[in-house]
Amino acid sequence: MADLIEELRRFDAQMEVRLAIQPRMPQEHAVGTVAEADGMVWIGDAGQRGYAPDEVGEQLGWS
């Protein structure tokens, strides 16, 4: 978990967080409830908000 926290520290704490999924057609999903189970931290999906801009796929190395 420390690696995720360290990555997020690079950004303004006031920014919204979204999950990008499906590299061939990146979708934008809101972060939902965060929980602990089976010795892991789970980030829940709060639903699709639309499609991510092309720049997102490029920045993630998906294109």
N, CA, C, O and CB atoms as a CASP TS submission, in Angstrom:
PFRMAT TS
TARGET T0000
AUTHOR 0000-0000-0000
METHOD Language model
MODEL 1
PARENT N/A
ATOM      1  N   MET     1       0.824  -1.181   0.000  1.00  0.00           N
ATOM      2  CA  MET     1       0.000   0.000   0.000  1.00  0.00           C
ATOM      3  C   MET     1       0.871   1.250   0.000  1.00  0.00           C
ATOM      4  O   MET     1       0.473   2.285  -0.534  1.00  0.00           O
ATOM      5  CB  MET     1      -0.939  -0.004   1.200  1.00  0.00           C
ATOM      6  N   ALA     2       2.054   1.160   0.593  1.00  0.00           N
ATOM      7  CA  ALA     2       2.938   2.321   0.650  1.00  0.00           C
ATOM      8  C   ALA     2       3.277   2.835  -0.744  1.00  0.00           C
ATOM      9  O   ALA     2       3.447   4.040  -0.933  1.00  0.00           O
ATOM     10  CB  ALA     2       4.218   1.974   1.400  1.00  0.00           C
ATOM     11  N   ASP     3       3.378   1.924  -1.735  1.00  0.00           N
ATOM     12  CA  ASP     3       3.709   2.367  -3.087  1.00  0.00           C
ATOM     13  C   ASP     3       2.582   3.210  -3.690  1.00  0.00           C
ATOM     14  O   ASP     3       2.857   4.194  -4.377  1.00  0.00           O
ATOM     15  CB  ASP     3       3.998   1.159  -3.983  1.00  0.00           C
ATOM     16  N   LEU     4       1.338   2.850  -3.450  1.00  0.00           N
ATOM     17  CA  LEU     4       0.210   3.637  -3.938  1.00  0.00           C
ATOM     18  C   LEU     4       0.172   4.997  -3.262  1.00  0.00           C
ATOM     19  O   LEU     4      -0.030   6.013  -3.927  1.00  0.00           O
ATOM     20  CB  LEU     4      -1.107   2.893  -3.705  1.00  0.00           C
ATOM     21  N   ILE     5       0.361   5.030  -1.960  1.00  0.00           N
ATOM     22  CA  ILE     5       0.365   6.297  -1.218  1.00  0.00           C
ATOM     23  C   ILE     5       1.471   7.204  -1.742  1.00  0.00           C
ATOM     24  O   ILE     5       1.256   8.399  -1.941  1.00  0.00           O
ATOM     25  CB  ILE     5       0.547   6.046   0.301  1.00  0.00           C
ATOM     26  N   GLU     6       2.642   6.642  -1.961  1.00  0.00           N
ATOM     27  CA  GLU     6       3.770   7.437  -2.462  1.00  0.00           C
ATOM     28  C   GLU     6       3.470   8.003  -3.846  1.00  0.00           C
ATOM     29  O   GLU     6       3.771   9.166  -4.115  1.00  0.00           O
ATOM     30  CB  GLU     6       5.048   6.584  -2.510  1.00  0.00           C
ATOM     31  N   GLU     7       2.884   7.200  -4.719  1.00  0.00           N
ATOM     32  CA  GLU     7       2.508   7.687  -6.055  1.00  0.00           C
ATOM     33  C   GLU     7       1.519   8.844  -5.959  1.00  0.00           C
ATOM     34  O   GLU     7       1.670   9.848  -6.656  1.00  0.00           O
ATOM     35  CB  GLU     7       1.901   6.547  -6.892  1.00  0.00           C
ATOM     36  N   LEU     8       0.509   8.709  -5.102  1.00  0.00           N
ATOM     37  CA  LEU     8      -0.526   9.743  -4.986  1.00  0.00           C
ATOM     38  C   LEU     8       0.009  11.044  -4.397  1.00  0.00           C
ATOM     39  O   LEU     8      -0.557  12.107  -4.653  1.00  0.00           O
ATOM     40  CB  LEU     8      -1.669   9.236  -4.132  1.00  0.00           C
ATOM     41  N   ARG     9       1.071  10.985  -3.627  1.00  0.00           N
ATOM     42  CA  ARG     9       1.650  12.194  -3.029  1.00  0.00           C
ATOM     43  C   ARG     9       2.211  13.156  -4.068  1.00  0.00           C
ATOM     44  O   ARG     9       2.440  14.326  -3.759  1.00  0.00           O
ATOM     45  CB  ARG     9       2.743  11.813  -2.058  1.00  0.00           C
ATOM     46  N   ARG    10       2.435  12.693  -5.282  1.00  0.00           N
ATOM     47  CA  ARG    10       2.962  13.555  -6.347  1.00  0.00           C
ATOM     48  C   ARG    10       1.935  14.584  -6.812  1.00  0.00           C
ATOM     49  O   ARG    10       2.286  15.558  -7.477  1.00  0.00           O
ATOM     50  CB  ARG    10       3.412  12.708  -7.533  1.00  0.00           C
ATOM     51  N   PHE    11       0.680  14.370  -6.465  1.00  0.00           N
ATOM     52  CA  PHE    11      -0.406  15.191  -6.993  1.00  0.00           C
ATOM     53  C   PHE    11      -1.034  16.064  -5.914  1.00  0.00           C
ATOM     54  O   PHE    11      -0.892  15.792  -4.722  1.00  0.00           O
ATOM     55  CB  PHE    11      -1.468  14.308  -7.626  1.00  0.00           C
ATOM     56  N   ASP    12      -1.719  17.098  -6.336  1.00  0.00           N
ATOM     57  CA  ASP    12      -2.447  17.990  -5.441  1.00  0.00           C
ATOM     58  C   ASP    12      -3.518  17.179  -4.703  1.00  0.00           C
ATOM     59  O   ASP    12      -4.299  16.465  -5.331  1.00  0.00           O
ATOM     60  CB  ASP    12      -3.089  19.180  -6.234  1.00  0.00           C
ATOM     61  N   ALA    13      -3.552  17.286  -3.401  1.00  0.00           N
ATOM     62  CA  ALA    13      -4.496  16.512  -2.586  1.00  0.00           C
ATOM     63  C   ALA    13      -5.953  16.877  -2.862  1.00  0.00           C
ATOM     64  O   ALA    13      -6.849  16.130  -2.469  1.00  0.00           O
ATOM     65  CB  ALA    13      -4.195  16.720  -1.115  1.00  0.00           C
ATOM     66  N   GLN    14      -6.211  17.988  -3.517  1.00  0.00           N
ATOM     67  CA  GLN    14      -7.582  18.414  -3.820  1.00  0.00           C
ATOM     68  C   GLN    14      -8.105  17.828  -5.134  1.00  0.00           C
ATOM     69  O   GLN    14      -9.282  17.990  -5.455  1.00  0.00           O
ATOM     70  CB  GLN    14      -7.648  19.930  -3.879  1.00  0.00           C
ATOM     71  N   MET    15      -7.236  17.145  -5.901  1.00  0.00           N
ATOM     72  CA  MET    15      -7.658  16.585  -7.185  1.00  0.00           C
ATOM     73  C   MET    15      -8.580  15.385  -6.972  1.00  0.00           C
ATOM     74  O   MET    15      -8.453  14.659  -5.986  1.00  0.00           O
ATOM     75  CB  MET    15      -6.432  16.173  -8.025  1.00  0.00           C
ATOM     76  N   GLU    16      -9.510  15.189  -7.911  1.00  0.00           N
ATOM     77  CA  GLU    16     -10.366  14.003  -7.874  1.00  0.00           C
ATOM     78  C   GLU    16      -9.553  12.802  -8.325  1.00  0.00           C
ATOM     79  O   GLU    16      -8.600  12.949  -9.090  1.00  0.00           O
ATOM     80  CB  GLU    16     -11.629  14.187  -8.771  1.00  0.00           C
ATOM     81  N   VAL    17      -9.917  11.626  -7.862  1.00  0.00           N
ATOM     82  CA  VAL    17      -9.246  10.384  -8.251  1.00  0.00           C
ATOM     83  C   VAL    17     -10.223   9.558  -9.075  1.00  0.00           C
ATOM     84  O   VAL    17     -11.391   9.415  -8.715  1.00  0.00           O
ATOM     85  CB  VAL    17      -8.746   9.582  -6.996  1.00  0.00           C
ATOM     86  N   ARG    18      -9.733   9.015 -10.183  1.00  0.00           N
ATOM     87  CA  ARG    18     -10.527   8.132 -11.036  1.00  0.00           C
ATOM     88  C   ARG    18      -9.696   6.898 -11.353  1.00  0.00           C
ATOM     89  O   ARG    18      -8.466   6.949 -11.340  1.00  0.00           O
ATOM     90  CB  ARG    18     -10.978   8.858 -12.348  1.00  0.00           C
ATOM     91  N   LEU    19     -10.362   5.803 -11.634  1.00  0.00           N
ATOM     92  CA  LEU    19      -9.718   4.573 -12.079  1.00  0.00           C
ATOM     93  C   LEU    19      -9.900   4.484 -13.589  1.00  0.00           C
ATOM     94  O   LEU    19     -10.999   4.705 -14.097  1.00  0.00           O
ATOM     95  CB  LEU    19     -10.313   3.309 -11.352  1.00  0.00           C
ATOM     96  N   ALA    20      -8.834   4.163 -14.304  1.00  0.00           N
ATOM     97  CA  ALA    20      -8.921   3.939 -15.743  1.00  0.00           C
ATOM     98  C   ALA    20      -8.835   2.433 -15.958  1.00  0.00           C
ATOM     99  O   ALA    20      -7.919   1.775 -15.465  1.00  0.00           O
ATOM    100  CB  ALA    20      -7.782   4.708 -16.532  1.00  0.00           C
ATOM    101  N   ILE    21      -9.797   1.897 -16.697  1.00  0.00           N
ATOM    102  CA  ILE    21      -9.798   0.460 -16.979  1.00  0.00           C
ATOM    103  C   ILE    21      -9.997   0.245 -18.471  1.00  0.00           C
ATOM    104  O   ILE    21     -10.398   1.168 -19.180  1.00  0.00           O
ATOM    105  CB  ILE    21     -10.906  -0.271 -16.165  1.00  0.00           C
ATOM    106  N   GLN    22      -9.729  -0.931 -18.944  1.00  0.00           N
ATOM    107  CA  GLN    22      -9.887  -1.355 -20.334  1.00  0.00           C
ATOM    108  C   GLN    22      -8.977  -0.570 -21.280  1.00  0.00           C
ATOM    109  O   GLN    22      -9.412   0.412 -21.882  1.00  0.00           O
ATOM    110  CB  GLN    22     -11.339  -1.196 -20.765  1.00  0.00           C
ATOM    111  N   PRO    23      -7.732  -0.990 -21.412  1.00  0.00           N
ATOM    112  CA  PRO    23      -6.767  -0.278 -22.245  1.00  0.00           C
ATOM    113  C   PRO    23      -7.207   0.002 -23.678  1.00  0.00           C
ATOM    114  O   PRO    23      -6.820   1.027 -24.239  1.00  0.00           O
ATOM    115  CB  PRO    23      -5.521  -1.045 -22.284  1.00  0.00           C
ATOM    116  N   ARG    24      -8.000  -0.871 -24.283  1.00  0.00           N
ATOM    117  CA  ARG    24      -8.392  -0.644 -25.687  1.00  0.00           C
ATOM    118  C   ARG    24      -9.420   0.463 -25.828  1.00  0.00           C
ATOM    119  O   ARG    24      -9.507   1.083 -26.888  1.00  0.00           O
ATOM    120  CB  ARG    24      -8.944  -1.922 -26.292  1.00  0.00           C
ATOM    121  N   MET    25     -10.196   0.725 -24.796  1.00  0.00           N
ATOM    122  CA  MET    25     -11.207   1.782 -24.818  1.00  0.00           C
ATOM    123  C   MET    25     -11.336   2.298 -23.387  1.00  0.00           C
ATOM    124  O   MET    25     -12.309   1.989 -22.699  1.00  0.00           O
ATOM    125  CB  MET    25     -12.599   1.259 -25.379  1.00  0.00           C
ATOM    126  N   PRO    26     -10.343   3.094 -22.932  1.00  0.00           N
ATOM    127  CA  PRO    26     -10.282   3.469 -21.516  1.00  0.00           C
ATOM    128  C   PRO    26     -11.565   4.100 -20.985  1.00  0.00           C
ATOM    129  O   PRO    26     -12.060   5.094 -21.517  1.00  0.00           O
ATOM    130  CB  PRO    26      -9.150   4.419 -21.302  1.00  0.00           C
ATOM    131  N   GLN    27     -12.083   3.500 -19.933  1.00  0.00           N
ATOM    132  CA  GLN    27     -13.253   4.026 -19.253  1.00  0.00           C
ATOM    133  C   GLN    27     -12.815   4.694 -17.959  1.00  0.00           C
ATOM    134  O   GLN    27     -11.812   4.318 -17.353  1.00  0.00           O
ATOM    135  CB  GLN    27     -14.287   2.907 -18.978  1.00  0.00           C
ATOM    136  N   GLU    28     -13.574   5.676 -17.556  1.00  0.00           N
ATOM    137  CA  GLU    28     -13.310   6.427 -16.326  1.00  0.00           C
ATOM    138  C   GLU    28     -14.304   5.966 -15.266  1.00  0.00           C
ATOM    139  O   GLU    28     -15.516   6.062 -15.461  1.00  0.00           O
ATOM    140  CB  GLU    28     -13.416   7.979 -16.565  1.00  0.00           C
ATOM    141  N   HIS    29     -13.787   5.466 -14.143  1.00  0.00           N
ATOM    142  CA  HIS    29     -14.629   5.012 -13.038  1.00  0.00           C
ATOM    143  C   HIS    29     -14.280   5.777 -11.771  1.00  0.00           C
ATOM    144  O   HIS    29     -13.109   6.055 -11.512  1.00  0.00           O
ATOM    145  CB  HIS    29     -14.467   3.494 -12.813  1.00  0.00           C
ATOM    146  N   ALA    30     -15.283   6.114 -10.990  1.00  0.00           N
ATOM    147  CA  ALA    30     -15.064   6.793  -9.711  1.00  0.00           C
ATOM    148  C   ALA    30     -14.612   5.779  -8.662  1.00  0.00           C
ATOM    149  O   ALA    30     -14.985   4.607  -8.708  1.00  0.00           O
ATOM    150  CB  ALA    30     -16.356   7.523  -9.243  1.00  0.00           C
ATOM    151  N   VAL    31     -13.810   6.249  -7.730  1.00  0.00           N
ATOM    152  CA  VAL    31     -13.356   5.411  -6.621  1.00  0.00           C
ATOM    153  C   VAL    31     -14.479   5.317  -5.600  1.00  0.00           C
ATOM    154  O   VAL    31     -15.064   6.331  -5.217  1.00  0.00           O
ATOM    155  CB  VAL    31     -12.052   5.981  -5.971  1.00  0.00           C
ATOM    156  N   GLY    32     -14.777   4.114  -5.164  1.00  0.00           N
ATOM    157  CA  GLY    32     -15.831   3.900  -4.185  1.00  0.00           C
ATOM    158  C   GLY    32     -15.273   3.635  -2.799  1.00  0.00           C
ATOM    159  O   GLY    32     -14.240   4.183  -2.415  1.00  0.00           O
ATOM    160  N   THR    33     -15.954   2.807  -2.072  1.00  0.00           N
ATOM    161  CA  THR    33     -15.561   2.453  -0.718  1.00  0.00           C
ATOM    162  C   THR    33     -14.240   1.699  -0.723  1.00  0.00           C
ATOM    163  O   THR    33     -13.978   0.889  -1.612  1.00  0.00           O
ATOM    164  CB  THR    33     -16.649   1.615  -0.045  1.00  0.00           C
ATOM    165  N   VAL    34     -13.415   1.974   0.273  1.00  0.00           N
ATOM    166  CA  VAL    34     -12.151   1.264   0.455  1.00  0.00           C
ATOM    167  C   VAL    34     -12.306   0.374   1.686  1.00  0.00           C
ATOM    168  O   VAL    34     -12.758   0.825   2.738  1.00  0.00           O
ATOM    169  CB  VAL    34     -10.934   2.266   0.613  1.00  0.00           C
ATOM    170  N   ALA    35     -11.924  -0.900   1.541  1.00  0.00           N
ATOM    171  CA  ALA    35     -12.115  -1.854   2.627  1.00  0.00           C
ATOM    172  C   ALA    35     -10.905  -2.770   2.755  1.00  0.00           C
ATOM    173  O   ALA    35     -10.067  -2.834   1.856  1.00  0.00           O
ATOM    174  CB  ALA    35     -13.387  -2.681   2.399  1.00  0.00           C
ATOM    175  N   GLU    36     -10.822  -3.474   3.872  1.00  0.00           N
ATOM    176  CA  GLU    36      -9.774  -4.459   4.100  1.00  0.00           C
ATOM    177  C   GLU    36     -10.401  -5.830   4.229  1.00  0.00           C
ATOM    178  O   GLU    36     -11.367  -6.009   4.971  1.00  0.00           O
ATOM    179  CB  GLU    36      -8.948  -4.116   5.358  1.00  0.00           C
ATOM    180  N   ALA    37      -9.857  -6.800   3.508  1.00  0.00           N
ATOM    181  CA  ALA    37     -10.315  -8.187   3.601  1.00  0.00           C
ATOM    182  C   ALA    37      -9.210  -9.094   3.089  1.00  0.00           C
ATOM    183  O   ALA    37      -8.479  -8.731   2.168  1.00  0.00           O
ATOM    184  CB  ALA    37     -11.634  -8.407   2.794  1.00  0.00           C
ATOM    185  N   ASP    38      -9.089 -10.252   3.675  1.00  0.00           N
ATOM    186  CA  ASP    38      -8.091 -11.244   3.250  1.00  0.00           C
ATOM    187  C   ASP    38      -6.671 -10.693   3.266  1.00  0.00           C
ATOM    188  O   ASP    38      -5.844 -11.090   2.445  1.00  0.00           O
ATOM    189  CB  ASP    38      -8.419 -11.744   1.859  1.00  0.00           C
ATOM    190  N   GLY    39      -6.381  -9.779   4.195  1.00  0.00           N
ATOM    191  CA  GLY    39      -5.043  -9.218   4.312  1.00  0.00           C
ATOM    192  C   GLY    39      -4.672  -8.238   3.215  1.00  0.00           C
ATOM    193  O   GLY    39      -3.494  -7.937   3.023  1.00  0.00           O
ATOM    194  N   MET    40      -5.677  -7.731   2.484  1.00  0.00           N
ATOM    195  CA  MET    40      -5.439  -6.771   1.404  1.00  0.00           C
ATOM    196  C   MET    40      -6.386  -5.592   1.542  1.00  0.00           C
ATOM    197  O   MET    40      -7.422  -5.681   2.201  1.00  0.00           O
ATOM    198  CB  MET    40      -5.610  -7.439   0.022  1.00  0.00           C
ATOM    199  N   VAL    41      -6.014  -4.486   0.909  1.00  0.00           N
ATOM    200  CA  VAL    41      -6.891  -3.318   0.835  1.00  0.00           C
ATOM    201  C   VAL    41      -7.556  -3.347  -0.534  1.00  0.00           C
ATOM    202  O   VAL    41      -6.893  -3.491  -1.561  1.00  0.00           O
ATOM    203  CB  VAL    41      -6.096  -1.968   1.065  1.00  0.00           C
ATOM    204  N   TRP    42      -8.862  -3.209  -0.529  1.00  0.00           N
ATOM    205  CA  TRP    42      -9.658  -3.253  -1.760  1.00  0.00           C
ATOM    206  C   TRP    42     -10.265  -1.882  -2.034  1.00  0.00           C
ATOM    207  O   TRP    42     -10.789  -1.234  -1.128  1.00  0.00           O
ATOM    208  CB  TRP    42     -10.773  -4.327  -1.659  1.00  0.00           C
ATOM    209  N   ILE    43     -10.191  -1.449  -3.281  1.00  0.00           N
ATOM    210  CA  ILE    43     -10.779  -0.178  -3.704  1.00  0.00           C
ATOM    211  C   ILE    43     -12.017  -0.515  -4.522  1.00  0.00           C
ATOM    212  O   ILE    43     -11.923  -1.123  -5.588  1.00  0.00           O
ATOM    213  CB  ILE    43      -9.754   0.701  -4.533  1.00  0.00           C
ATOM    214  N   GLY    44     -13.164  -0.118  -4.020  1.00  0.00           N
ATOM    215  CA  GLY    44     -14.420  -0.403  -4.711  1.00  0.00           C
ATOM    216  C   GLY    44     -14.676   0.554  -5.863  1.00  0.00           C
ATOM    217  O   GLY    44     -14.197   1.688  -5.866  1.00  0.00           O
ATOM    218  N   ASP    45     -15.422   0.092  -6.821  1.00  0.00           N
ATOM    219  CA  ASP    45     -15.809   0.879  -7.987  1.00  0.00           C
ATOM    220  C   ASP    45     -17.123   1.592  -7.680  1.00  0.00           C
ATOM    221  O   ASP    45     -18.095   0.960  -7.268  1.00  0.00           O
ATOM    222  CB  ASP    45     -15.945  -0.022  -9.256  1.00  0.00           C
ATOM    223  N   ALA    46     -17.149   2.901  -7.880  1.00  0.00           N
ATOM    224  CA  ALA    46     -18.369   3.676  -7.634  1.00  0.00           C
ATOM    225  C   ALA    46     -19.099   4.011  -8.935  1.00  0.00           C
ATOM    226  O   ALA    46     -19.929   4.920  -8.970  1.00  0.00           O
ATOM    227  CB  ALA    46     -18.033   4.966  -6.882  1.00  0.00           C
ATOM    228  N   GLY    47     -18.791   3.284  -9.990  1.00  0.00           N
ATOM    229  CA  GLY    47     -19.523   3.450 -11.243  1.00  0.00           C
ATOM    230  C   GLY    47     -18.769   4.198 -12.323  1.00  0.00           C
ATOM    231  O   GLY    47     -17.910   5.037 -12.053  1.00  0.00           O
ATOM    232  N   GLN    48     -19.119   3.863 -13.561  1.00  0.00           N
ATOM    233  CA  GLN    48     -18.503   4.516 -14.713  1.00  0.00           C
ATOM    234  C   GLN    48     -18.983   5.955 -14.829  1.00  0.00           C
ATOM    235  O   GLN    48     -20.165   6.246 -14.646  1.00  0.00           O
ATOM    236  CB  GLN    48     -18.817   3.744 -16.005  1.00  0.00           C
ATOM    237  N   ARG    49     -18.057   6.843 -15.133  1.00  0.00           N
ATOM    238  CA  ARG    49     -18.375   8.262 -15.298  1.00  0.00           C
ATOM    239  C   ARG    49     -18.275   8.699 -16.746  1.00  0.00           C
ATOM    240  O   ARG    49     -18.664   9.818 -17.083  1.00  0.00           O
ATOM    241  CB  ARG    49     -17.454   9.110 -14.445  1.00  0.00           C
ATOM    242  N   GLY    50     -17.766   7.843 -17.597  1.00  0.00           N
ATOM    243  CA  GLY    50     -17.596   8.170 -19.012  1.00  0.00           C
ATOM    244  C   GLY    50     -16.360   7.476 -19.541  1.00  0.00           C
ATOM    245  O   GLY    50     -15.917   6.464 -18.997  1.00  0.00           O
ATOM    246  N   TYR    51     -15.812   8.028 -20.602  1.00  0.00           N
ATOM    247  CA  TYR    51     -14.597   7.482 -21.189  1.00  0.00           C
ATOM    248  C   TYR    51     -13.441   8.423 -20.911  1.00  0.00           C
ATOM    249  O   TYR    51     -13.595   9.643 -20.953  1.00  0.00           O
ATOM    250  CB  TYR    51     -14.765   7.254 -22.705  1.00  0.00           C
ATOM    251  N   ALA    52     -12.295   7.851 -20.631  1.00  0.00           N
ATOM    252  CA  ALA    52     -11.114   8.647 -20.325  1.00  0.00           C
ATOM    253  C   ALA    52     -10.573   9.285 -21.610  1.00  0.00           C
ATOM    254  O   ALA    52     -10.658   8.688 -22.683  1.00  0.00           O
ATOM    255  CB  ALA    52     -10.026   7.773 -19.644  1.00  0.00           C
ATOM    256  N   PRO    53     -10.024  10.484 -21.502  1.00  0.00           N
ATOM    257  CA  PRO    53      -9.423  11.132 -22.681  1.00  0.00           C
ATOM    258  C   PRO    53      -8.248  10.308 -23.220  1.00  0.00           C
ATOM    259  O   PRO    53      -7.638   9.537 -22.479  1.00  0.00           O
ATOM    260  CB  PRO    53      -8.947  12.564 -22.326  1.00  0.00           C
ATOM    261  N   ASP    54      -7.933  10.470 -24.496  1.00  0.00           N
ATOM    262  CA  ASP    54      -6.821   9.746 -25.116  1.00  0.00           C
ATOM    263  C   ASP    54      -5.522   9.926 -24.343  1.00  0.00           C
ATOM    264  O   ASP    54      -4.711   9.004 -24.259  1.00  0.00           O
ATOM    265  CB  ASP    54      -6.631  10.207 -26.550  1.00  0.00           C
ATOM    266  N   GLU    55      -5.328  11.100 -23.787  1.00  0.00           N
ATOM    267  CA  GLU    55      -4.103  11.384 -23.031  1.00  0.00           C
ATOM    268  C   GLU    55      -3.909  10.411 -21.865  1.00  0.00           C
ATOM    269  O   GLU    55      -2.775  10.083 -21.517  1.00  0.00           O
ATOM    270  CB  GLU    55      -4.135  12.818 -22.505  1.00  0.00           C
ATOM    271  N   VAL    56      -4.999   9.952 -21.266  1.00  0.00           N
ATOM    272  CA  VAL    56      -4.899   9.016 -20.138  1.00  0.00           C
ATOM    273  C   VAL    56      -4.248   7.724 -20.598  1.00  0.00           C
ATOM    274  O   VAL    56      -3.310   7.243 -19.962  1.00  0.00           O
ATOM    275  CB  VAL    56      -6.292   8.729 -19.528  1.00  0.00           C
ATOM    276  N   GLY    57      -4.732   7.155 -21.692  1.00  0.00           N
ATOM    277  CA  GLY    57      -4.144   5.936 -22.227  1.00  0.00           C
ATOM    278  C   GLY    57      -2.681   6.131 -22.580  1.00  0.00           C
ATOM    279  O   GLY    57      -1.862   5.245 -22.341  1.00  0.00           O
ATOM    280  N   GLU    58      -2.347   7.276 -23.142  1.00  0.00           N
ATOM    281  CA  GLU    58      -0.951   7.571 -23.475  1.00  0.00           C
ATOM    282  C   GLU    58      -0.088   7.644 -22.224  1.00  0.00           C
ATOM    283  O   GLU    58       0.996   7.062 -22.193  1.00  0.00           O
ATOM    284  CB  GLU    58      -0.854   8.883 -24.252  1.00  0.00           C
ATOM    285  N   GLN    59      -0.546   8.349 -21.191  1.00  0.00           N
ATOM    286  CA  GLN    59       0.216   8.495 -19.946  1.00  0.00           C
ATOM    287  C   GLN    59       0.380   7.158 -19.209  1.00  0.00           C
ATOM    288  O   GLN    59       1.366   6.952 -18.501  1.00  0.00           O
ATOM    289  CB  GLN    59      -0.472   9.509 -19.030  1.00  0.00           C
ATOM    290  N   LEU    60      -0.596   6.250 -19.383  1.00  0.00           N
ATOM    291  CA  LEU    60      -0.524   4.938 -18.751  1.00  0.00           C
ATOM    292  C   LEU    60       0.249   3.921 -19.594  1.00  0.00           C
ATOM    293  O   LEU    60       0.452   2.782 -19.174  1.00  0.00           O
ATOM    294  CB  LEU    60      -1.919   4.422 -18.485  1.00  0.00           C
ATOM    295  N   GLY    61       0.672   4.339 -20.772  1.00  0.00           N
ATOM    296  CA  GLY    61       1.429   3.455 -21.652  1.00  0.00           C
ATOM    297  C   GLY    61       0.567   2.438 -22.367  1.00  0.00           C
ATOM    298  O   GLY    61       1.056   1.373 -22.743  1.00  0.00           O
ATOM    299  N   TRP    62      -0.714   2.743 -22.565  1.00  0.00           N
ATOM    300  CA  TRP    62      -1.644   1.817 -23.190  1.00  0.00           C
ATOM    301  C   TRP    62      -1.736   1.988 -24.704  1.00  0.00           C
ATOM    302  O   TRP    62      -2.362   1.174 -25.383  1.00  0.00           O
ATOM    303  CB  TRP    62      -3.001   1.986 -22.584  1.00  0.00           C
ATOM    304  N   SER    63      -1.126   3.025 -25.229  1.00  0.00           N
ATOM    305  CA  SER    63      -1.268   3.233 -26.680  1.00  0.00           C
ATOM    306  C   SER    63       0.042   3.033 -27.397  1.00  0.00           C
ATOM    307  O   SER    63       0.104   3.168 -28.619  1.00  0.00           O
ATOM    308  CB  SER    63      -1.802   4.626 -26.975  1.00  0.00           C
TER
END
